[in-house]
Amino acid sequence: MSVQDRIYERLVAAFAPLHLELDNESHSHNVPANSETHFRVVLVSDAFSGKRAVARHQAVYAALAEELAGPVHALALHTYDPEEWRARGGDSPASPACLGGSKAEGGAP
């Protein structure tokens, strides 16, 4: 099973999302072809109602602890409760472009 599939399954099991987008953005970074190291997550769940962004992100990190300890290097999180998602009109921010750093240059992949 791919890293992306495992992440998807864990998020569905942990949050019963009303909306979930999971994009592998590794190709936009300085990593080998076909890597699964950089992901963008848009997650809408009732579980986030009344919680601040930090608590939401901590909950996602806990659900994905195994992946974050291993193959996943970066996780861009956009977490919303259903009301916030409706107010945004179903729109989520895009990830910024990678600045292209490499280990050889002292930057992060």
C-alpha positions in Angstrom: 0.0 0.0 0.0 1.3 3.4 -0.9 2.1 6.1 1.7 -0.7 8.2 0.2 -3.2 5.4 0.6 -2.2 4.8 4.3 -2.6 8.5 5.0 -6.0 8.6 3.4 -7.2 5.6 5.3 -5.9 6.9 8.7 -7.6 10.3 8.1 -10.9 8.7 7.2 -10.8 6.4 10.2 -9.8 9.2 12.6 -12.0 12.1 11.4 -14.9 10.8 9.3 -14.3 13.7 7.0 -17.1 15.5 5.2 -14.4 16.5 2.7 -10.9 15.3 2.2 -8.3 16.2 -0.4 -4.9 14.5 -0.2 -2.3 15.7 -2.8 1.2 14.3 -3.1 3.3 17.4 -3.8 6.6 15.6 -3.7 7.2 16.2 -7.4 7.4 19.9 -6.6 10.4 19.4 -4.3 14.0 18.3 -4.5 13.4 14.6 -4.0 13.7 11.5 -6.2 11.1 10.7 -8.7 8.0 8.9 -7.4 8.6 10.0 -3.8 5.9 10.2 -1.2 7.4 12.7 1.1 5.4 15.9 0.8 1.6 16.1 1.1 -1.1 18.7 1.2 -4.2 17.8 3.2 -7.6 19.6 3.1 -9.7 18.1 5.9 -13.2 19.1 6.8 -14.7 17.3 9.9 -17.1 17.8 12.7 -14.3 16.7 14.9 -12.7 20.2 14.4 -15.7 22.2 15.7 -14.7 24.4 18.6 -11.0 23.6 18.2 -8.2 26.0 17.4 -5.9 25.3 14.5 -3.1 24.0 16.8 -5.4 21.4 18.4 -6.6 20.3 15.0 -3.1 19.9 13.7 -2.0 18.0 16.8 -4.9 15.6 16.2 -3.8 15.0 12.6 -0.2 14.6 13.6 -1.3 12.0 16.2 -3.3 10.1 13.6 -0.4 10.1 11.2 2.4 9.6 13.8 3.8 6.5 12.0 4.0 8.2 8.6 5.5 11.4 10.1 8.2 9.4 11.9 9.2 7.7 8.6 8.6 8.6 5.0 6.7 11.9 5.3 8.9 14.9 5.4 6.3 17.7 5.1 2.5 18.0 5.6 0.6 21.1 4.6 -2.6 21.1 6.7 -5.8 23.0 6.0 -8.3 21.9 8.6 -11.9 23.2 8.8 -15.1 22.5 10.6 -18.2 22.3 8.3 -19.3 25.9 9.0 -15.8 27.3 8.1 -15.7 25.2 5.0 -19.1 26.5 3.9 -18.1 30.1 4.6 -15.0 29.6 2.4 -17.2 28.3 -0.4 -15.3 25.1 -0.6 -12.0 26.8 -1.4 -8.7 26.0 0.2 -5.3 27.7 -0.2 -2.7 26.3 -2.5 0.7 25.3 -1.3 3.5 27.8 -2.0 6.1 27.0 -4.6 9.2 25.1 -3.3 12.2 27.4 -3.1 14.4 24.5 -4.4 16.8 24.0 -1.5 18.9 20.9 -1.3 20.9 19.2 1.3 24.1 20.1 -0.6 23.1 23.8 -0.4 22.1 23.6 3.3 18.4 23.8 2.5 15.7 21.4 3.3 14.1 19.2 0.6 
